[in-house]
Amino acid sequence: MVEHSAPHLNDVFHALADPTRRAMVARLSQSEQTVSELAAPFSITLAAASKHIKVLERAGLVARRIKGRTHLCRLEAAPLHAGMEWMRHYEKFWQQRLDILDDLLAADDAASKTQDSKDTQAPQGNQDTSEGAGS
């Protein structure tokens, strides 16, 4: 059974809800980055970048290490996996329902084609092409 209210999942989804943090995660998926490097593509201060990083750390998505005066951040992928497992559960749920809908629509389409075929093959009554011939 998928855990719906796990605090760690709440933290992961909260962290990923922000586009700046998602972009930071994307950059960290390529390589370890300093706080300055993570902040560089955005019009934000280092303090704001640090706040975003703290949200990512709280979610377990980022680990930070200090080397001298430099803070280096790296991606921790395990919480992403937990989030993906949660979403996969619902992907299966919706895929099953969409498959049923697809089958129903295909059956309806086939029934419509059969009915259209019957309608075009049915005799159209007695057609007298000699209009006005007996007058």
MONOR-V121635 format. One record per helix or strand of 3 or more residues. SS is the DSSP state (2 for helix, 1 for strand). FROM is the first residue (numbers start at 1). LEN is the number of residues. If there is no record, write none. Layout:
ss: <SS & SS>
from: <FROM & FROM>
len: <LEN & LEN>
//
This chain:
ss: <2 & 2 & 2 & 2 & 1 & 1 & 2>
from: <7 & 19 & 35 & 46 & 62 & 70 & 78>
len: <10 & 10 & 6 & 13 & 6 & 6 & 44>
//
